[in-house]
Amino acid sequence: MAQYRLVLQHNPEFSKLWLAQVVSLMGDWFNTVVLSTLVAAYTDGSGLALSLFFLARFVPPLLISPFAGVLIDRFNRKHLLILTQVVRALIVPLFLLASGPETLWIIYVVSVVQSAMAGLFEPAQSAILPALLRPDDLVAGNTLMSVTWSAMLALGAAAGGLFAASFGVEAALIFDALTFVFAAVMTAWARYMPVDLPHRYSVAGEATPDTSFAEGLRFVQQYPALLCSILVKGATSLGNVDTLMSVLATQVFVVGTRGELSLSILYTAFGVGAFVGPVVMNRWNDGTVARMGQLIWVGFVCAGVGWFVMGVADSLVLLAAAILVRGVGGSINWTFSSVMIQKQTPDAYLGRMFSLDFAVFQLATILSTVVHGGLIDSTGVAGIRGIVLATGVVTLVPLALWTYALPRLNKTKIVDV
């Protein structure tokens, strides 16, 4: 871990953004655990209701993605990050108005606004990182951001379940709102000098600035390796872990009054796996696009194994182990695909490339959520194992495609940034 400590020491502005992420992510997982259990409680564990809740989180980022990418490449990325944090700090307390089944709609509406802000924040954060990190620290910095997400998932999910059980959902939601305030202050403190548009486009080879979404699509079509990098997160997300974990925790392996503790355990296992994945794989990572493509193949294998073991798990312990392995694979693919995009994309296009990346991820997650929710409601809890195993079979498709494409991608031209 000394490598990551040095990254923070050598990149002070990145360190401020990282600290903002640490605190805000802790609140995010308080929010996720609390709201998931509330939706399950208010709807008697309806798979459709849980799917709608997760759709309220996944659809808005997909819809705003074309606009988000353009905004990120047209305006100051630091200011956009602060804006999204302030808005979320103001709206999270509105969840407190949802006090029963008759006000469940409030959770859905506020989740839509909150996730729309996340749809702008996530690609903006990925796009700003190369400007805050030394080139040699790009892989380690992205890994640190990824494992921080994972660590906060592990700690935040566990703490969220215990905190909500001890102090109530109201206190957990207020804590979440305060974390966004802190994150906005830390982001404002970081110094960031945006690259002016004429310089951005002189690097990208464009005579005149064109920040349109259509221009972003034209650009990515020229580079198959970049396009494949953008598709990795979506391919890994075929199968919605959140919906299935929520059902399994609140209906099958229930620990706690509403399954808060069992859900916290599963999210913690996922977070531990997501923490371990890129840290271990970085031992074989030389920082090249070709090597990270090979490591992503390992990520697809781990994700598939996790799904199959999850489908046959007959105890909470084995289920947690399976979710841990699934977390390993997902985190490997998330981290290294992000670095591959950063290494292949000029600054002028980073916002639109990461917006496409995030949109593909959201689309795969939405489709998986709809399918899983419908299958759960049609088969009931008794059919949950079959649904998980079928998801495992589906994950073999991107693994096979990546296996076929990998040697060919290594021979295609790479964007010279």
N, C-alpha and C positions, 0 to 999 in steps of 0.2 A: 504493500500500500504506500510505500515511500514515494513511488513514482507519481501517484496522484496528489500527494501532499506537495511535491515540488511543482506540479502544474498550478496549484492554487497560489503558491508563493511567487511564481514567475509571471503569473497573469492576474494581477490584482483586480482589474475590472471584471474579468470573467468570474473571479471569486465572489464578487458582490452579487452577480446574477445567480450564481450557484447557491449562495446562502438564502437568497429570496426563494429559490425553488425548494430548498430543504423545508422551510417553514410552511410555505403554501401547500406543498404536497401532503404534509402531515394533516392539515385541515381537510384537504380533498378526500382523504380516505376515511376521516371521521364522517364526512358528508355521505360518502358512498355506502358505508356500512349502515348508517342510521336510516337513510332514505330507502334502501333496499328492504330492510326489515319492516319499515312502516308500510310500504306498498304491499308486501306479502301479508302483513297483519290486517290491513284494511280491506283486502280482497280475498281472504281465506286461501292465500297461496296460489292465486291464479297465475298460470304461466303466461297467459296473454297480457295480464296487467303488468307483470314484471318485464315482459318484452316491450310493451309500450313505454315503460319507464326508461329502459335503455335506448329505445328508439328516440325518445325525446332528447337523449344525450348525443346520439350518433347522427341523426338526420341533419340538424342545423349546420354542423361543420361542413357536411357534404354540399349543402345548398349554397353556402357563402364562399366556398372555396375559390371559384373564379374571381370574385371580388376581393377576397383576402389576398390572393397572390399579387394582384395588381396594386393594392394598397401598400403591401410590404415592399414592392420594388419601386414605388413612387414616392413614399413618404418616409420620415425618420422612423426606423424600426424600434428604437428605444421608446419613443413617444407612444407608439402603438401598444407596446407591452404594458406601459403604465396605464394607458386607457383601459385595457381589458381587465387589469387588476382592480382598478377603482370601481368599475361597473360591477364586477362580481362581489366586491366588498359591500356594495349597496343593496344588491338583490338577494344575497343568501339569507338575510334575516326574514325575508318574506316566506321562506319555508315554514316558519313558526306558525303561520296562519292555517296550515293544514293540520286539523286536529281530529279528523275522523273520515270515514268513507265518503261522506257528502262533500268534503273539501279536498278530496284526493286530486282533483283537477289542478289545484294550486301547485302541487309538486311537479306535475307535468309541464305546466306553463313556465314556471320559474326555471325548471331544468332546461327548457328550450333556450331561454335567454342566456343562461349560464354557459351552456355548451356552444352557443354561437360565439361567445367571447373566447372560449377555448379554441374554436376553429380558426380564429385570427391569431391567438397567442402562440399556439404550438408551432406553426410554420414560421412565424416571425422570430421566435426564439432560436429555431434551428438555423435560420438565415443569418442571424446576427453573430453566431458563434465564431465563424472564421475571422471576423473583425476584432474579436476580443481575445483570440488565442494566437500564440506564435504558431507558425506553420508546422513546426516539429511536434507541437503539443495537440494537434487537431484530433488524432485518434484517441489519445489519453483523455482529452477534455470531453469528447463525446461519450467515451466510456464512463467517465465520472458522472456526467449528467444522467446517463442511463441507469447506472447502479444506484445513484441517489434516488431516482424514481423507485427502483426496486426496494431499496432499504426503507424508504418511507412507506412503501406499500406494506412491507413486513411489519414495521413498527407502528405505522399509522392505523393499519387494519386491526392489529391486536389492541392498541391503545384506544381506538375508536369504539370497539365493542365493550371494553372494560369501562371506558369513560361514560358511554351512554347508559350502561347497566347501573353505574354508580351514581351518576349525577343527572341523568335524563337527556333526552334528545335535544331539548332546548339549549342546554349548556354546550353540547357538542356543535350545534349549528352556529351559535354565537362565536365559539372558538374558531370555526372555519372562516367566518367573515373577518375576524381580526387578523388571521394569517394573510389575507389578501392585502390588508392595509400595510402590514409589515413588508410584504413583497414589493408593493408599489414604492415604498420609501427606499428600499435597498436598490431597486432598479433605477430610480431617479438619481441615486448617489453615484452610480457607475458612469464613467466617462466613455462616451462613444462618439466617434467622428465618422459620420456616414460618408461613404464614397459618393462624390457628386456624379450626377447622371452622365455628363459628357465623358468623364473618365471611365465610368462603368462600361459605357458602350464602345469606347476606344479599345478596351480590353476584349470585349465580346466581338469586335469586328464590325460593329454597326456604325453607319455614318450619322444617323440621326436617332435620337431616343425613341423607342417604341415599347411602351410598358403595357401593351394590350395583352389580354389573355390569349387571343389568337396567335400573337407572335410567340408566346411561350410554347404553344402547341407546335408551331412550325419548327421552333428550335429543337425540341426534344425528339421530333421525328427523324432528325438527322443522325442521331446517335443511339443505336440499339442498346449499347451497354448501359447508357444512362436511363433509357426507358425501362430496361429490365430492373435496374436498381430501384426505380420508382414503384415497380409492381411488387417488390418483395414483401412489404408490410401487409399489403392486402392479401397476398397469397398465403401468408402465415396466419391470417385472421379468418380463414374459412372455418367457421365453428366458433360460436360465441361462448367464451369461458364464463363470463359474468352471469348470464342467464342460467346456465346449467349449475354453476356453483351455488347460486341463490336458491334454486329449487332443492338441490341435494342437501344444502345446509339447513333449510327451513322446513323440509318435508321428510327427509330420509334420515340424516344423521344430525338430529337436533340436540344442541347443547345450549342451555340458556332458555329464557322464557319464550322467545320468538325465534331462536336460532342465531341470535347475535354472536354468541361466542363461537359456535361452529363455523359461521361464515367468516369470522375474524381469523380463525385458525387456517381456513382454506386460503384466504387472501394473504395471510402471512407466509404460508408455504409457497404460494405463487411468487411473492416478493423475494423470498430467499433464493428461489431458483433463478429469477430474473437478475438478481445480484451476482450470482456465481457465474452465469453463462459467459458474458463478455470478458470478465476479469480473467477467467481461466483461459479462454480462447486467445486472449491477447499475448499469451506466451508464444504462440505460433504466428502472430500477426506482424508482418514486416511493413505494414502501412501501405502496401500497394493495392490497387483495385483488384488485381487478379487474385491475390491471396485472400482478400476479404470475401470474394466470390466463393472460394473454396470453403471458407468457414461458415458461410451462409448455408451451404449444402449440409453441414453438420447440424445447423440450427433446424432445418426442415426435418431431419431425421429425429432429433430430440422431440420436436413438437408432435410428430406422428406417434412415437412411442408413448408419450404422455397421454394422448387420447385413448389409445388401446388399453393401457393399464387402468385408466380412469373408468373405462367401461366395464371392467371385471372386478373393480374394487368392492370388497364386502365389509370394509371397516373405514372409519374416519381416518385412521392412520395411513392405510394404503391409498386412500383417495388423496390425502394431502401429499403423499410421496409422488403420485402421478401428476398432480397439479404442479408440483415443484419441477418435475422434468419438463412439463409443457412450458413453464416459465423460463427455463434455461434456453429452450429453443427459440421462443419468441423474443427474448432479450438479445440473443446473439444476432438475430436477423434485423431487429429494430436498430441496434447500435451500428452495425457495420454497413447496413444499407444507407443510413444517414451520412456516414463518413464518405461512402462511395459517391453519393450525390454531391456533397460539398467539394470533393476532389475533382469532380468532372464538370462543375457548373461555374461559369463566371458570376461575379457578384451581381451583375445586372439582372440575372435570371433566377437567383436563389429563391426569392419569395414565391415565384410562380411554380418552380420545380417542387418546392416543399409543400405548396398548397395542393398540387397534383398528387404528390406522395400521400398526404394526409387524406385527400378525398378518396383515393383508391382504398386506403385502409378503412375509412368510414363506410364506403359502399359495401365492401366485403362483410364488415361487421353488421351492417343493417340487414343485408340479405340473410346472414346467419341467424340474426335475432328473430326475424320474421318466421323463418322456417322452424327454428327451435321452439318458439312460442306456440306456433300452430300445432306442431307435433306433440308437445307436452300436453296441451289442452285436449287433443284428440285421443291420445293413448293413456293419459293420466300418469301418475308417478310410477306406476308399474312398468311403463315403457321407457323409462329414462335411460336404462342401461343400453337398450338397443339404439336409442338416439345417439348416445355417446360413441358407441362402436361404429355406427354408420358415419359419424363425423370423422373418425379415424381413417376410414376407407377413403373419404373425400380428400384428406390431407396427403394421400399418396400421389394425387395428380400433380400438385405443384412440385413435389419432390422429383417426380419423373421428368417433368418439363425442365426443371433447373439442371438436373443431371444431363439432359440432352443439350441444353443451351450453353452450359458453362464453357466447354472447350471452344465453342464457336465464338462466344463473346470475347474471349481473350485475344481473338484475332481481329476484332473490329476496331475502328479508330476511336480514340478517347479524346474528349474535349481538352484542348490545351488551354488551361487557365493560368 
